Amino acid sequence: MAITKETQIGKIEVVGKYKSVQVRTDTVVMEDSEELSRKYHRHVLEPGTLDSDENLVATDISGEAAEVQAVCNGVWTDAVKLAWKNKLIADKG
Amino acid sequence: MSYIGKQPRKAALTSSDIEDGIITAAKIEDGAVVAAEIASNAVTTAKINADAVTAAKIADNAVVTAGINADAVDGTKIADNAINSEHYTDGSIDTAHIAADQITNAKIADDQIDSEHYVDGSIDTAHIADDAITSAKLGTGDMTFPNGNLVFGTSAKGVYLGVTSATAANLLNDYEEGTFTPSFSNGNGFDSISYAAQRGVYTKIGRIVNVRIQIELGANVSKNGNRIIVDGLPFTSSNAVPGGGLNWSYVNAKVINSTSTNIPNLWVASNSSAVNWYKTNGSNFTGNDISGSTTNLDVYINGTYQTDA
């Protein structure tokens, strides 16, 4: 009878025209093969942020799981990044 | 002594004295042959004409189980409808006496099977045909799960509430609870950010997300003149609807006694996972608007916003 805890990428969702990547990380506690509990933690990845000169600084995804990185790199095309940059500039008001 | 006719024999007749076919049934008086005059095993099946033994010739209780050879009674010897429930004892027909697939629907009368006729657990899914359970077979009242939850076999399936047909606007097919980590966006109001607390919990019901946030800055966080932005909402806000606001639950004196007359409005733009701080006149609420040191700047935010799914 062994109790283990592990984290899994529970969901990767690409939403919106700026291809935000929603990531749900599941923390699962198991006793042998039986799941005792599952907790969710979420974060959202967007293509980048603006620096003081209104240049887009790409979001650092090096710490993300490989599957998350693959999705981000797949959907964040140059066109998406440019559109996102223009939205951030517009949001600055 | 003289005789009229044939002189009687002095010796007893034997079968060799009787010609074949000479004794017919017409020559035997009723009741003349009794069981005591028939030798044991003298009557064999060869001596009984077909159809000669009828039910009228068998006394009540004359045929007992010991008098019937094993397998002597088969289906061809039982007349249609000859066996009723009064002909077998309770419990005499068990599953060992019923061939596989012998009981078909045609042999079960309407309404004959009630819940008392099957044991708990005996009907599993393998015994229920596809589509055999329809809504017509469910009661008209409420449905109760005695000790369990309703679990769908496929994700993103739900319940149409308040309607009697599948209407997309009535479908509730998503619910989720969890945590997230809110943060101040580096460079937007603050630099060199450290935290004393970062806590976020969410509940998503359909397309509505409810969040509760606490962020407390640590020591030595510097301020700048850019708008303060809280990042890290758990879902991206809707593209289809305008952005919306969140609410303050608590802010400490560093915000209350800021350079702004009022505490800032909290705005979640469309297509965003960030909370932007604005003064009530619409201009940016920046880090420089915070009163004094940023150490232990403590904010609690709650509210709802909308997603596209």
HADDOCK unambig.tbl for C-alpha pairs under 7 A between the chains (distance, minus, plus):
assign (segid A and resid 16 and name CA) (segid B and resid 239 and name CA) 6.28 0.50 0.50
assign (segid A and resid 16 and name CA) (segid B and resid 271 and name CA) 6.45 0.50 0.50
assign (segid A and resid 20 and name CA) (segid B and resid 236 and name CA) 6.88 0.50 0.50
assign (segid A and resid 22 and name CA) (segid B and resid 235 and name CA) 6.45 0.50 0.50
assign (segid A and resid 39 and name CA) (segid B and resid 178 and name CA) 6.50 0.50 0.50
assign (segid A and resid 40 and name CA) (segid B and resid 178 and name CA) 4.64 0.50 0.50
assign (segid A and resid 40 and name CA) (segid B and resid 179 and name CA) 6.30 0.50 0.50
assign (segid A and resid 41 and name CA) (segid B and resid 178 and name CA) 5.48 0.50 0.50
assign (segid A and resid 41 and name CA) (segid B and resid 179 and name CA) 4.67 0.50 0.50
assign (segid A and resid 41 and name CA) (segid B and resid 180 and name CA) 5.32 0.50 0.50
assign (segid A and resid 42 and name CA) (segid B and resid 179 and name CA) 6.39 0.50 0.50
assign (segid A and resid 42 and name CA) (segid B and resid 180 and name CA) 5.12 0.50 0.50
assign (segid A and resid 42 and name CA) (segid B and resid 234 and name CA) 5.13 0.50 0.50
assign (segid A and resid 43 and name CA) (segid B and resid 180 and name CA) 6.27 0.50 0.50
assign (segid A and resid 43 and name CA) (segid B and resid 232 and name CA) 6.03 0.50 0.50
assign (segid A and resid 43 and name CA) (segid B and resid 233 and name CA) 6.86 0.50 0.50
assign (segid A and resid 43 and name CA) (segid B and resid 234 and name CA) 5.15 0.50 0.50
assign (segid A and resid 44 and name CA) (segid B and resid 232 and name CA) 6.51 0.50 0.50
assign (segid A and resid 44 and name CA) (segid B and resid 234 and name CA) 6.18 0.50 0.50
assign (segid A and resid 44 and name CA) (segid B and resid 235 and name CA) 6.40 0.50 0.50
assign (segid A and resid 44 and name CA) (segid B and resid 273 and name CA) 6.82 0.50 0.50
